[in-house]
Amino acid sequence: MNRLSRILWASTRRANHNGRSQRRTALEGDKFLVPDEPYNSKIDDSLLSKMPSIDSKLIANLERLSLVRFDSEQAVANLRNAIKVAKRLELVDTEGLEPMYTVWEDQECPTFDDIEEEPLPIEEVFRNAPVRFDDFFVTPPGNVPLESNERFDLNVINEWDTIGKPVAPQAKSTRLVEGKEK
Amino acid sequence: MHRIESAIEKAVKFRSHGIFISETFELARRQARDAIEKGLNPFPVAVKDCFLTSTSTTCASQMLENYTPPMNATVVDRIVAKGGCIIGKTNLDEFCMGTSSALGHFGPVKSALSEATSDDWLIPGGSSGGSAVAVQTGIADLAVGSDTGGSTRNPAAFNGVFGFKPTYGVLSRSGLIPLVNSLDSPSIFATSAESCWKYLEMLSGIDAADSTSVNLPEIEGIKSIEGLKVGIPAEYNNECLSDDAWKLWNHAANILERQKAQIIPISLPTTKYSLACYSVLSAADIASNMARYDSVAYGHRSKMENSTYEMYASSRSESLNTVVRKRIFAGNYMLMKQYRELYLEKALKVRRKISNEIRDAFKKVDIIITPTATGTAPKYSELRDTLFTKEDDDDYFTQAANLAGIPAISVPIGKGCNGLPIGVQLMANKLQDKTLCNIAQLLYSRVL
């Protein structure tokens, strides 16, 4: 770039700045080495295919798979939002690319030598068990499917972006693990 | 011994900042005596509470409130063998999910850079917030963190210290409670890049207990910036980047250029999808990794004992926070037969694309320089009022290094106009960890 155009470029930048453009200003004495026009990293969600609607069958199925319960419409709406974020990947051309599962794809993976190890002492094994009977872990009766009641307003969930009333999670009070207040 | 006692004193002094979940002062004193006996120089260490130690290990969750592991993580054993004395286990985002260290079961970590009240405080970043503050306050010479999408570099930037995520596999994951197995890297906080490298040498080396661990090749490193090719990716100047962070990023490039580095504009166009890619990959692994918490052999157990499934679901619903539960649901959704290919396979291909772009960039440049975060640390009230969405804006800058497995370090480069620290991130090619630390140190030595 010749000197004249450099001066022009610098003054355009200043004008833009004054004109509330988003262009940047450098520290005194610094050149512009980093691009100063912001890159738009936001993804236009209107380009995505239609969001599948969430029904009570899906909610029940996910609760059984996850062995966790949704505690509110917002919790289900959060899932909906995670699906929306995932759908943005539709916009990436991945033709001809193989999935990448790991960083070290060409690395040899050594296996363990078949050497007997000292097992944990039985008291160590049970040290963290909440319920113990003799040398057994204890669970309640099995083969009973998890109950999942219909209890949410599906309309609120599927229209969350317009009618939802999100509540922020709250921080707890600070304490040490022994329960001592700090 | 004096250094250990002074570390303990500081830890007590900063208790109200929630840096530690458990304090292990007696253990540290014993380790110091052992170190001296072996002719080693004892130094204070803080370990993120997602690494197993044979003292309490909670991952900041009610699920593991009463859990004591039967073993130490490999990195913990290695530090202690070199004279490290563990002052305590540091506070974090529950199961490492988040960049605020605010919502854990044992309360928030509050930055020590400003006065904190019970209602509001300066965010230390996360998820390794406690480890970053332990180094910033001078409690620990070395703090061990973990970094899956930026969990070490982000809090390092917010607290004005160095945060170094090595090449994937260089530090053993054995004994690190997993978040996303193919992205997780044990990581290092210290007050210089030189120390980061020194500690990496102490802790690295192949580990039979981690099949993904690798040896660092002996490389010479570098002593001068002259002739270095420095890549600047246009996509990192996005609409979320603050003016202060832009100025200091540009300033870091200027410092390197004055030392006769060659500045080369580059493009990493798939960066804008790294957040979506990361969110799918992490959710899928989280759903699997969290499946181990069934409250039978260990973990919080509910009083609801009608059936086994009922007990599982109630225990997990009672003890895992909303962020963790959200990701379990998302992961199980992405793993369902009809969606697996659509989302998980797709995300793995996008990961390849992001990784290839970075690989190709390193054919043209030796190092890539970017901001570490959008700007300075936010206040808790700011995050809460935006429903924690600002966390995603900061993740944008750090996730790509995890997806590609390359080493990355956050260097404290200066302060914003509010007086709070700002970091720049340097990234190098796989296994170039030493070169990366050398350059970070050379850059930092020229910062006024």
HADDOCK unambig.tbl for C-alpha pairs under 7 A between the chains (distance, minus, plus):
assign (segid A and resid 24 and name CA) (segid B and resid 243 and name CA) 6.56 0.50 0.50
assign (segid A and resid 26 and name CA) (segid B and resid 247 and name CA) 5.41 0.50 0.50
assign (segid A and resid 27 and name CA) (segid B and resid 247 and name CA) 6.09 0.50 0.50
assign (segid A and resid 27 and name CA) (segid B and resid 251 and name CA) 6.96 0.50 0.50
assign (segid A and resid 30 and name CA) (segid B and resid 251 and name CA) 6.32 0.50 0.50
assign (segid A and resid 30 and name CA) (segid B and resid 254 and name CA) 6.16 0.50 0.50
assign (segid A and resid 31 and name CA) (segid B and resid 254 and name CA) 6.71 0.50 0.50
assign (segid A and resid 32 and name CA) (segid B and resid 250 and name CA) 6.79 0.50 0.50
assign (segid A and resid 33 and name CA) (segid B and resid 250 and name CA) 5.96 0.50 0.50
assign (segid A and resid 33 and name CA) (segid B and resid 253 and name CA) 6.47 0.50 0.50
assign (segid A and resid 33 and name CA) (segid B and resid 254 and name CA) 6.89 0.50 0.50
assign (segid A and resid 34 and name CA) (segid B and resid 232 and name CA) 6.63 0.50 0.50
assign (segid A and resid 34 and name CA) (segid B and resid 250 and name CA) 5.35 0.50 0.50
assign (segid A and resid 35 and name CA) (segid B and resid 234 and name CA) 6.11 0.50 0.50
assign (segid A and resid 38 and name CA) (segid B and resid 237 and name CA) 5.27 0.50 0.50
assign (segid A and resid 38 and name CA) (segid B and resid 238 and name CA) 4.89 0.50 0.50
assign (segid A and resid 38 and name CA) (segid B and resid 239 and name CA) 5.45 0.50 0.50
assign (segid A and resid 39 and name CA) (segid B and resid 235 and name CA) 5.69 0.50 0.50
assign (segid A and resid 39 and name CA) (segid B and resid 237 and name CA) 5.78 0.50 0.50
assign (segid A and resid 39 and name CA) (segid B and resid 238 and name CA) 4.47 0.50 0.50
assign (segid A and resid 39 and name CA) (segid B and resid 239 and name CA) 6.25 0.50 0.50
assign (segid A and resid 40 and name CA) (segid B and resid 238 and name CA) 5.75 0.50 0.50
assign (segid A and resid 40 and name CA) (segid B and resid 239 and name CA) 5.96 0.50 0.50
assign (segid A and resid 41 and name CA) (segid B and resid 238 and name CA) 5.93 0.50 0.50
assign (segid A and resid 41 and name CA) (segid B and resid 239 and name CA) 6.99 0.50 0.50
assign (segid A and resid 41 and name CA) (segid B and resid 272 and name CA) 5.26 0.50 0.50
assign (segid A and resid 62 and name CA) (segid B and resid 329 and name CA) 6.58 0.50 0.50
assign (segid A and resid 62 and name CA) (segid B and resid 332 and name CA) 6.83 0.50 0.50
assign (segid A and resid 62 and name CA) (segid B and resid 333 and name CA) 6.93 0.50 0.50
assign (segid A and resid 65 and name CA) (segid B and resid 332 and name CA) 6.77 0.50 0.50
assign (segid A and resid 66 and name CA) (segid B and resid 328 and name CA) 6.53 0.50 0.50
assign (segid A and resid 66 and name CA) (segid B and resid 329 and name CA) 6.28 0.50 0.50
assign (segid A and resid 66 and name CA) (segid B and resid 332 and name CA) 6.49 0.50 0.50
assign (segid A and resid 67 and name CA) (segid B and resid 312 and name CA) 6.26 0.50 0.50
assign (segid A and resid 67 and name CA) (segid B and resid 313 and name CA) 4.44 0.50 0.50
assign (segid A and resid 68 and name CA) (segid B and resid 313 and name CA) 4.67 0.50 0.50
assign (segid A and resid 68 and name CA) (segid B and resid 316 and name CA) 5.90 0.50 0.50
assign (segid A and resid 68 and name CA) (segid B and resid 317 and name CA) 5.25 0.50 0.50
assign (segid A and resid 69 and name CA) (segid B and resid 313 and name CA) 6.59 0.50 0.50
assign (segid A and resid 69 and name CA) (segid B and resid 317 and name CA) 5.94 0.50 0.50
assign (segid A and resid 75 and name CA) (segid B and resid 326 and name CA) 6.82 0.50 0.50
assign (segid A and resid 78 and name CA) (segid B and resid 326 and name CA) 6.65 0.50 0.50
assign (segid A and resid 79 and name CA) (segid B and resid 326 and name CA) 6.56 0.50 0.50
assign (segid A and resid 79 and name CA) (segid B and resid 329 and name CA) 6.66 0.50 0.50
assign (segid A and resid 79 and name CA) (segid B and resid 330 and name CA) 5.63 0.50 0.50
assign (segid A and resid 82 and name CA) (segid B and resid 330 and name CA) 6.24 0.50 0.50
assign (segid A and resid 85 and name CA) (segid B and resid 276 and name CA) 5.57 0.50 0.50
assign (segid A and resid 86 and name CA) (segid B and resid 276 and name CA) 5.50 0.50 0.50
assign (segid A and resid 86 and name CA) (segid B and resid 280 and name CA) 6.15 0.50 0.50
assign (segid A and resid 86 and name CA) (segid B and resid 343 and name CA) 6.41 0.50 0.50
assign (segid A and resid 88 and name CA) (segid B and resid 276 and name CA) 6.68 0.50 0.50
assign (segid A and resid 89 and name CA) (segid B and resid 273 and name CA) 6.86 0.50 0.50
assign (segid A and resid 89 and name CA) (segid B and resid 276 and name CA) 6.66 0.50 0.50
assign (segid A and resid 89 and name CA) (segid B and resid 347 and name CA) 6.91 0.50 0.50
assign (segid A and resid 94 and name CA) (segid B and resid 349 and name CA) 6.14 0.50 0.50
assign (segid A and resid 94 and name CA) (segid B and resid 350 and name CA) 6.50 0.50 0.50
assign (segid A and resid 97 and name CA) (segid B and resid 349 and name CA) 5.82 0.50 0.50
assign (segid A and resid 98 and name CA) (segid B and resid 349 and name CA) 5.73 0.50 0.50
assign (segid A and resid 99 and name CA) (segid B and resid 345 and name CA) 6.27 0.50 0.50
assign (segid A and resid 99 and name CA) (segid B and resid 348 and name CA) 4.50 0.50 0.50
assign (segid A and resid 99 and name CA) (segid B and resid 349 and name CA) 4.24 0.50 0.50
assign (segid A and resid 99 and name CA) (segid B and resid 352 and name CA) 6.36 0.50 0.50
assign (segid A and resid 100 and name CA) (segid B and resid 348 and name CA) 5.11 0.50 0.50
assign (segid A and resid 100 and name CA) (segid B and resid 349 and name CA) 6.08 0.50 0.50
assign (segid A and resid 100 and name CA) (segid B and resid 351 and name CA) 6.19 0.50 0.50
assign (segid A and resid 100 and name CA) (segid B and resid 352 and name CA) 5.18 0.50 0.50
assign (segid A and resid 101 and name CA) (segid B and resid 348 and name CA) 6.53 0.50 0.50
assign (segid A and resid 102 and name CA) (segid B and resid 182 and name CA) 5.55 0.50 0.50
assign (segid A and resid 103 and name CA) (segid B and resid 404 and name CA) 6.65 0.50 0.50
assign (segid A and resid 103 and name CA) (segid B and resid 405 and name CA) 5.69 0.50 0.50
assign (segid A and resid 109 and name CA) (segid B and resid 211 and name CA) 6.14 0.50 0.50
assign (segid A and resid 110 and name CA) (segid B and resid 211 and name CA) 6.79 0.50 0.50
assign (segid A and resid 124 and name CA) (segid B and resid 70 and name CA) 6.76 0.50 0.50
assign (segid A and resid 126 and name CA) (segid B and resid 297 and name CA) 6.99 0.50 0.50
assign (segid A and resid 128 and name CA) (segid B and resid 67 and name CA) 5.90 0.50 0.50
assign (segid A and resid 128 and name CA) (segid B and resid 68 and name CA) 6.78 0.50 0.50
assign (segid A and resid 128 and name CA) (segid B and resid 297 and name CA) 6.34 0.50 0.50
assign (segid A and resid 128 and name CA) (segid B and resid 298 and name CA) 4.78 0.50 0.50
assign (segid A and resid 129 and name CA) (segid B and resid 296 and name CA) 6.22 0.50 0.50
assign (segid A and resid 129 and name CA) (segid B and resid 297 and name CA) 4.50 0.50 0.50
assign (segid A and resid 129 and name CA) (segid B and resid 298 and name CA) 4.70 0.50 0.50
assign (segid A and resid 130 and name CA) (segid B and resid 296 and name CA) 6.80 0.50 0.50
assign (segid A and resid 130 and name CA) (segid B and resid 298 and name CA) 6.35 0.50 0.50
assign (segid A and resid 130 and name CA) (segid B and resid 301 and name CA) 6.59 0.50 0.50
assign (segid A and resid 137 and name CA) (segid B and resid 296 and name CA) 6.43 0.50 0.50
assign (segid A and resid 137 and name CA) (segid B and resid 297 and name CA) 6.55 0.50 0.50
assign (segid A and resid 138 and name CA) (segid B and resid 296 and name CA) 6.85 0.50 0.50
assign (segid A and resid 139 and name CA) (segid B and resid 296 and name CA) 6.83 0.50 0.50
assign (segid A and resid 139 and name CA) (segid B and resid 308 and name CA) 5.92 0.50 0.50
assign (segid A and resid 140 and name CA) (segid B and resid 305 and name CA) 5.60 0.50 0.50
assign (segid A and resid 140 and name CA) (segid B and resid 306 and name CA) 6.43 0.50 0.50
assign (segid A and resid 140 and name CA) (segid B and resid 307 and name CA) 5.00 0.50 0.50
assign (segid A and resid 140 and name CA) (segid B and resid 308 and name CA) 4.83 0.50 0.50
assign (segid A and resid 141 and name CA) (segid B and resid 307 and name CA) 4.81 0.50 0.50
assign (segid A and resid 141 and name CA) (segid B and resid 308 and name CA) 5.68 0.50 0.50
assign (segid A and resid 142 and name CA) (segid B and resid 307 and name CA) 5.80 0.50 0.50
assign (segid A and resid 142 and name CA) (segid B and resid 308 and name CA) 5.15 0.50 0.50
assign (segid A and resid 144 and name CA) (segid B and resid 307 and name CA) 6.15 0.50 0.50
assign (segid A and resid 145 and name CA) (segid B and resid 309 and name CA) 6.74 0.50 0.50
assign (segid A and resid 146 and name CA) (segid B and resid 309 and name CA) 5.58 0.50 0.50
assign (segid A and resid 146 and name CA) (segid B and resid 310 and name CA) 5.90 0.50 0.50
assign (segid A and resid 168 and name CA) (segid B and resid 384 and name CA) 5.79 0.50 0.50
assign (segid A and resid 168 and name CA) (segid B and resid 387 and name CA) 5.11 0.50 0.50
assign (segid A and resid 170 and name CA) (segid B and resid 103 and name CA) 6.77 0.50 0.50
assign (segid A and resid 171 and name CA) (segid B and resid 102 and name CA) 5.80 0.50 0.50
assign (segid A and resid 171 and name CA) (segid B and resid 103 and name CA) 4.75 0.50 0.50
assign (segid A and resid 171 and name CA) (segid B and resid 107 and name CA) 6.18 0.50 0.50
assign (segid A and resid 171 and name CA) (segid B and resid 108 and name CA) 6.38 0.50 0.50
assign (segid A and resid 172 and name CA) (segid B and resid 103 and name CA) 6.67 0.50 0.50
assign (segid A and resid 172 and name CA) (segid B and resid 105 and name CA) 6.56 0.50 0.50
assign (segid A and resid 172 and name CA) (segid B and resid 106 and name CA) 6.83 0.50 0.50
assign (segid A and resid 172 and name CA) (segid B and resid 107 and name CA) 4.57 0.50 0.50
assign (segid A and resid 172 and name CA) (segid B and resid 108 and name CA) 6.93 0.50 0.50
assign (segid A and resid 173 and name CA) (segid B and resid 106 and name CA) 6.87 0.50 0.50
assign (segid A and resid 173 and name CA) (segid B and resid 107 and name CA) 4.67 0.50 0.50
assign (segid A and resid 174 and name CA) (segid B and resid 18 and name CA) 5.92 0.50 0.50
assign (segid A and resid 174 and name CA) (segid B and resid 106 and name CA) 5.47 0.50 0.50
assign (segid A and resid 174 and name CA) (segid B and resid 107 and name CA) 3.91 0.50 0.50
assign (segid A and resid 174 and name CA) (segid B and resid 108 and name CA) 6.15 0.50 0.50
assign (segid A and resid 175 and name CA) (segid B and resid 106 and name CA) 5.34 0.50 0.50
assign (segid A and resid 175 and name CA) (segid B and resid 107 and name CA) 6.37 0.50 0.50
assign (segid A and resid 176 and name CA) (segid B and resid 21 and name CA) 4.99 0.50 0.50
assign (segid A and resid 176 and name CA) (segid B and resid 22 and name CA) 5.70 0.50 0.50
assign (segid A and resid 176 and name CA) (segid B and resid 106 and name CA) 6.52 0.50 0.50
assign (segid A and resid 177 and name CA) (segid B and resid 21 and name CA) 5.54 0.50 0.50
assign (segid A and resid 177 and name CA) (segid B and resid 22 and name CA) 5.58 0.50 0.50
assign (segid A and resid 177 and name CA) (segid B and resid 65 and name CA) 6.90 0.50 0.50
assign (segid A and resid 177 and name CA) (segid B and resid 106 and name CA) 6.95 0.50 0.50
assign (segid A and resid 182 and name CA) (segid B and resid 15 and name CA) 6.11 0.50 0.50
assign (segid A and resid 182 and name CA) (segid B and resid 16 and name CA) 5.81 0.50 0.50
